[in-house]
Amino acid sequence: MQIAKRKFTFDLNPKHIDFSAVFNNTKSMLRKNAVMFIALLAALITMIFVPIDAQYASYFDLKTLSCLFCVLAVVCAFKNINFFYMLAQAVVKKFKTARMCVIALVYITFIGSMLIANDMALLTFLPLGYFVLSTTKSEKYMAFTFIMQNIAANLGGMLTPFGNPQNLYLYTKFNIHNAEFMIIMAPPFIISIALITLLCMFIPSKELEFSGEKITVSAKRSIIYSILFALSIAIVFRTIPYYLGLIVIPAALVFLDVKALKSVDYPLLLTFVFFFIFAGNMGRIDAVRDFFCMLLDKNTLLFSILSCQFISNVPSAILLSQFTENYKELLLGVNIGGVGTLISSLASLITFREYIKHNPKCALKYIAQFSLLNFTMLIVLTASMLIFFV
């Protein structure tokens, strides 16, 4: 029996390679994961000065990474059954005016960030904001609503250890007691609520006609995911060992919703890994350590707020925590510093990307309005906390 032979050839002719598509795909990947690639570059640069050795293993906070993974995985499972969307839609349908709808959207995001982290709250509720405003022909309020949702997500998450990634890291690193954590963050939290509410009152009280499809969810899955979410929160609050969550939650989701595991924000986890390397190496460079210690000794609160404006709040928390034990002012600084520039928080980049997706020609107008509202919040909160700590 004669076997037919196949001839395999490889066409390496550059004319057949779509360089435009390769460039666009690379550009899109870099844009979506800009913070991660910046963190990787920063880590690689510091590795020139601090070669890899056994001490690198001590850089990584496995508990923080595990907690973050568990919370993100369960939230993705909830999103896949439209659980948060259904809850938010049910609340928003109770309000009839533009002002009350915007306030409802902002408050839902504010509360959501306390429970499911700021970036996940935005990914969940920004599409709802678009749906509400577009179906009621109120698109002119979209930029303001998105910006206020972004501010609410960044500041609402400050009250709980798992509300923001930097909170989870500092909470774990300094072993902060639950009650102490909330006492520290209560003053800026209360001021934030007042400012956000005041700004939302500028929206006119215009009657809206609201209509939308009714969303239903699986009661069985909702109960199971609620149990998994409770397990995630128990891990954050150190009630049970973190490795238990790494076993139970992925195992459950493999059978219930493997898509949720695929949808986890792994670039965010890698961002933490790279910044752990960057911060660890920076702490071993004598000149850098002395410089940061000097600045933080002068005013930890102010310097941490300023740091966030240039390198974002999560890397600021990881980096600056290597040089100070004043975790109270550092915690306040990296939370307040989440408002301000467009790069002060990863959540702000998420919001900008979502808005531009719907309004690609309004980028500059959005940035101008974003800067006005964010710096107003930043100045008031910074001044209040500086007075509070004097």
C-alpha positions, 0 to 999 in steps of 0.5 A: 500500500502506497502512502501519499507523500505531502509536501509542506512548504512555508511561505516567508514572503513578507508580501503575504504578511499583513503588517498593518494587522500585526501593528494594530493588534500590538497597538491594541494590546499595549493600549489595553494593558498599558499599566502592566507593560509599564510595570514590566519595563520598570521591573526590567530596568531595576533588574539591571541594578539588582540582579536576580537572586534568592531574595527575589522570592521574598518580594511577592505577597502571595496572600494579596495575589490570592485574595485578589484572584479569588474576588475577581473570579467570583465577580466575573461569575456574577457578571456572567449571569447578569446579577449586578446588572439586574440589581442595578436596573431594578434600582434605576427603574424606580427613578424618573428624572435625569438627576435621580437616574445619574445619582442612582448610577453614581451611588450604585457604582459607589456602593459596588466599589466597596463590595467588588473593587473599583475596577470591577464596579466600573466594568459592571456599571458603566455599561448600565450608565450607557444603557440608561442614558442612551435609551432615555435620549440623555447622551449629553449627560454621559461624560459627566455620568461616566466621570462621576461613576469613576470618581465614585468607584475610586473613592467609594472603595476606600472604606473597605480593605478589598474595595481597592487593590492598593487597600488589599495590599496595605491591609495585608502588608501592615496587618491592619486591624479591620476596625482601625482600617475603617476608622482611618478611612472614614473622614475622607469617605464621608467628605467624598459622599458629600462632594459627589452628591453636591456635584450630581445636583448640577444635573437638571431634574428633567423627566425621563421616559425609561424602558428596557428589557427585563433581566432575569438571573439563575437563582441557584447560581446566584446562591452558589456564587454568593457563598463563594463571594462570602468565602472570598471576603472571609479570606480577605478578613483572614477568617480562613487561610488564603490557600483554601480559597485557591482550591475551592473557588477555581474548582467550583468555577471549573464546573459552574462557569469556566468562562469566569476563570478565563475572564479574570483580569490577569494583566492586573495580577501580573501588574502586581507581580511586576511592581512587587519586583520593581518595589523590592529592587528599589528598596535595595538601592541605597540612594533610592531608599535614602531619598524616599525615606527623606521625602516620606519623613517630611510628609507621607500623606502629601508625597503619596498623593503626588506620587499617584498622579505620576505612577498611579495609586497601586504602584505608589502603594507598593513602592512607598510601603518599602520606605515608611511605617506610617501606614495611616497617611500612606493609606489615605494618600494612595486612596485620595490620590486615585482622583486627579490625573487620568493615570492616577488610577487604573480605574480611570483608564478603564472609564476613559476607554469605555467612554471613547468606545461610544464617543470616539470624537470627544476625547479632548472634551472628556479629558477637560471635564474629567480634569476639572471634576477630579482636581476639584475632588483632589484639592478639597480632600487633600486640604481636608486631610492635611488639616485633619493631620496637623 
